[in-house]
Amino acid sequence: MKQLILALCVWMFGAVAALAQDRVWIQIEAQPNLREAENALRNYANVLPDVAGFQINARWYSIALGPYDRADAELRLARLRVQGVIPTDSYLAEPARFVRQFWPIGANDLDPARGVITAQNTPTPAVEPVAETNETPAELVVPDETPQQARAAENALSRDEKRLLQTALAAEGFYNSTIDGLFGRGTRASMSAWQAANGFEETGILTTVQRAALIQSYNSILDGLGLVQTTDFEAGISMKMPMEQIALKEYEPPFAHYEATGSEGISMSLISQGGSRARFQGLFNVLQTLDVVPTQGPRELGRNVFTITGIDATRHTTIEVRYEEGVMKGFMLVWPANDEKRLRRVLQEMRTSFQALPGALDPAIAVPDENQSIDLLAGLEIRQPQLEATGFFIDAAGTVLTATETLGSCERISLGDGVDADVVFADADLGLAMLRPRQAIAPIDYATFQAAVPRLRGEVAAAGFSYGGDLGAPTLTLGTIADLRGLDGEDTMKRLELLAEPGDSGGPVFDLGGAVLGLLRPAPEAAGQILPQNVRFALDTDTIRNRLAAEGVAIREVSVPARMDPVEIAALADDITVLVQCW
């Protein structure tokens, strides 16, 4: 007897579980507070049966239809969309999405024992219905329209509905022309291609059922994101955001940070800040230094808008900011890599729904704490270079010489304030590299090389960014010429007595007249020997001149030693020396 009771319990539990798995709702809307949700529910209840209201989380309330058997729900969803009774972005929602039911009052449709609503027990809606069956979609036979009927139904569509169809065809990869709501030859060809790919007759005219299937496919890509219009009153921004994957974490002006809460690793920040156009351009530059923004990807700075795209093996970061009437507002979305189709759709929804409200984030909203760091920008980690060293300008076009060791295994090289540069050549034998900026640079001054033979034991000064970019300017280190050759007698080198830091490598070595005697090489590594700390070497002027001549580059030279005040040399070094960063 006990075994029989146990078997019945197991059977009943399995039956209820199976029933719960098949029960779904059609989510048609979400509202940020209970009052707005109840108002929306009353409006829908005047037109549709089966309307229910559920709390999703602490802030959001869902308006849904159901519960239905999954197959029945899919058919109802398509039909109600076509009839225009529910929003086109409505989708199927699982019971686990809902926390509790608040409409109808006293109802508990989340109880799996209550069953589902079927075609037989559903009241007739206030719109003209399409005939329903209880067959599964695999066996469902829906009388489709003739091309003439499809054309007539198509003519009844609004311009926006036609644009939506073109947008859906584009998202599915069948249409690549203007979204204008005009069905010309290109649109018809894309419809035929979509029909062929989905097993329909290639007529170039979508029937009502086909249009519903296309729009359902277009919207299904957003399932699980909870893409809803969200208003952040502190930031003064309203837009569609994937609220099932993110949640507000904190305000760190100019950001409102929304951290990842779902398994997909999606996160985003709203950007809201007042300021001048110069500050707008500065924001464009500083956002590119964030660690969350990969270095690869296009960047575009316009007068009133900028966009930044960063892509690597793990993430795709998109930043869009607009400047209007002294306020800059936008967003930064961090998306997992290799999910481009869904990302394109989400960005489209975010852009079209974006609204800039009055006001901007108050800088005083952030409270300083002990975790402040120069390596953080408003709570986000700043990207750090692999290597930082020194280079110097050799012409008015901003061409730079540096040491080959400066380049490391770089994906990207930047000069000074972040101007990207390309390697013209890197001569490993000499340890000499030449860089050319990708955009125009007008240095205040550039190097003049000393052609005369320097005096042994003569004083020199090496300029370099000893501590990377932390000090914002090069430091000057004094020393002497210990030998006109290297340790092994190389006439390409001069041996110096000079205490320099690793960051000084690649910088200029001046005589006391401000002429460049050579390029400072990194500290030597002698096999089996430990050299004194003050032993350094400089690649000499003759070697530099000859190597550059092979590239068709001439240098500026003097042959008469002069003398300058150390303060003047320091000012000259500031003009011609540049920070080189390897990323």
Buried (B, 14 or more C-beta within 10 A) or exposed (E): EEEEEEEEEEEEEEEEEEBBEBBBBBBBBBBBEEEBBBEBBEEBBEEBBBBBBBBBBEBBBBBBBBBBBBBBBBBBBBBBBBBEBBEBBBBBBBBEBBBEBBBEEEEEBBBBEEEBBEBEEBEEBEEEBBEBEEEEEEEEEBEEBEEEEBBEBBEEBEEEBBBBBBBBBBBBEBBEBEBEBEBEEBBBBBBBBBBEEEEBEEBBBBBBBBBBBBBBBBBEBBBBBBBBBBEBEBBBBBBBBBBBBBBBBBBBBBBBBBEBBBEBEBBBBBBBBBBEEEBBBEBBEBBBBBEBBBBEBEBEEEEEBBBBBBBBEEBBBBBBBBBEEEBBBBBBBBBEBEBEEBBEBBBBBBEEBBEBBEBBBEEEEBEEEEEEEEEBBBBBEBBEBEBBBBBBBBBEEBBBBBBBBBBBEBEEBBBBEEBBBEBBBBBEEBBBBBBBBEEEBEBEBBBBBBBBEBEEEEBBBBBBBBEBBEEEEBBBBEBBBBBBBBBEEBEBBBBBBBBBBBBBBBBBBBBBBBBBBBBBBBBBEEEEEEEEEEBBBBBBBBBBBEBBEEEEBEBEBBEEBEEBEEEEBBBBBBBBBBBBBBB
